Amino acid sequence: MPYDFDEIIDRKNTGSMKWDGVKDIFGEEDLLPMWVADMDFKAPEPVIDALIARAKQGIFGYNRKTDAYDEAVIKWFKRRHNLDLRREWLCFSPGVVTGLNLIVRAFTEEGDKIIIQPPVYYPFYHVIGDNKRIIIENNLLLKDERYYMDFDDLEDKVKDKKAKMLFLCSPHNPVGRVWKKEELIRLGEICLKNDVIVVADEIHCDLVYSGYKHIPFASLSPELARKSITTVSPSKTFNLAGLQTSVVIIPDSEYRACYKKMLNIHRASHINTFGMVALEAAYNYGEEYLDQLLSYLEGNLNFLISYIEENMPQIKVIKPEGTYLVWLDFRSVCADYEELNQIMIKKAKLALDPGYWFGEAGKRFMRINIACPRTILEEGLRRIREAFK
Ligand SMILES: Cc1ncc(COP(=O)(O)O)c(C=O)c1O
């Protein structure tokens, strides 16, 4: 069936973080929200149908994941990513960030160090810091509006005996890189040599633009897979974040036991009734939706690029290879990151994720979420143009 991604759906007063949480986060009421990573589109029809059918059964007791659920995950990753998963590798986590939190607690101790690659998804900072682990920043390098990993710096930092883990964001939020196989292998080998576990957050793996291909970290080699943990979820792909269901892929049996113990300690192992139903339906029947979604998002991305080129060429677009998040470079427009933030809120009346949330390296950048009807995107861009006139 054809999906209508142009449809405007009123999300106000539904408890939506993106729409109703603006005042709390940005201090103003009437901002157009283009922040936080969820989409202003409905989920796929088969998912909605499956949820309605489940709701009608009417009993919402405790759940455990079913074989059909695992099967849906395995088939999806085989079909879409040519990744061979074994059923026993699949562990549960309510959300990916909860999973990262449990992983940190299961595999490291207070005072241990965890490497991240900023500018990067800001909860990585919180998960590490809140657990009293120490952050090592292996900043990405920006060359000609494209980001690269700094392997020399990584080689150097990974030698720290306290460095126990690296959080890889793949595809990368916010810079939109879909890492190449060579890059991932190089990173993996550096970590393997230095006994550092790679935690690959691949939540955006399905959202990749034409010409690019997501390479699952667990597909690189059996050795690299064994020393890695991957987190995935249908939540970004099919707009299901509120259902709190994600998958933690752990090939090594000892690691798995360790993770599951932590999951139980936190009493987090009961799967959400609706999350389970939605994941299964999305992975089994969501392909048609995803293909149409990707084409719509690509249209939005091209629209944004042309609009900025024509109307405000001083803002540089870091063209994403994946994700529906676009990283905008305002460094030649604004000399101060706080001022940039204030202009966005007070003049443009727009809620974007300010770049400094993603680390020092993000100052004077902004992240815009383009997973919305094109008319909303156009309105957001018009507001930026007017504010910086
Ligand atoms: C890289 C990355 N990981 C995790 C999440 C959130 O995952 P969850 O809502 O399952 O905790 C996001 C959401 O934007 C993300 O971009």
The ligand as an SDF file (V2000), in Angstrom:
LIG
                    3D

 16 16  0  0  0  0  0  0  0  0999 V2000
   22.4480    6.2810   18.4390 C   0  0  0  0  0  0  0  0  0  0  0  0
   21.2020    6.1480   19.2490 C   0  0  0  0  0  0  0  0  0  0  0  0
   21.1150    5.1990   20.1860 N   0  0  0  0  0  0  0  0  0  0  0  0
   19.9940    5.0430   20.9400 C   0  0  0  0  0  0  0  0  0  0  0  0
   18.9100    5.8760   20.7760 C   0  0  0  0  0  0  0  0  0  0  0  0
   17.6980    5.7390   21.6430 C   0  0  0  0  0  0  0  0  0  0  0  0
   17.3370    4.4250   21.8190 O   0  0  0  0  0  0  0  0  0  0  0  0
   16.2000    4.0370   22.8580 P   0  0  0  0  0  0  0  0  0  0  0  0
   15.0880    4.9850   22.7080 O   0  0  0  0  0  0  0  0  0  0  0  0
   15.8580    2.6340   22.4750 O   0  0  0  0  0  0  0  0  0  0  0  0
   16.8320    4.0920   24.2160 O   0  0  0  0  0  0  0  0  0  0  0  0
   18.9680    6.8770   19.8000 C   0  0  0  0  0  0  0  0  0  0  0  0
   17.8390    7.7940   19.6260 C   0  0  0  0  0  0  0  0  0  0  0  0
   17.9570    8.8200   19.0370 O   0  0  0  0  0  0  0  0  0  0  0  0
   20.1370    7.0120   19.0230 C   0  0  0  0  0  0  0  0  0  0  0  0
   20.2370    7.9570   18.0870 O   0  0  0  0  0  0  0  0  0  0  0  0
  1  2  1  0
  2  3  1  0
  2 15  2  0
  3  4  2  0
  4  5  1  0
  5  6  1  0
  5 12  2  0
  6  7  1  0
  7  8  1  0
  8  9  2  0
  8 10  1  0
  8 11  1  0
 12 13  1  0
 12 15  1  0
 13 14  2  0
 15 16  1  0
M  END
$$$$
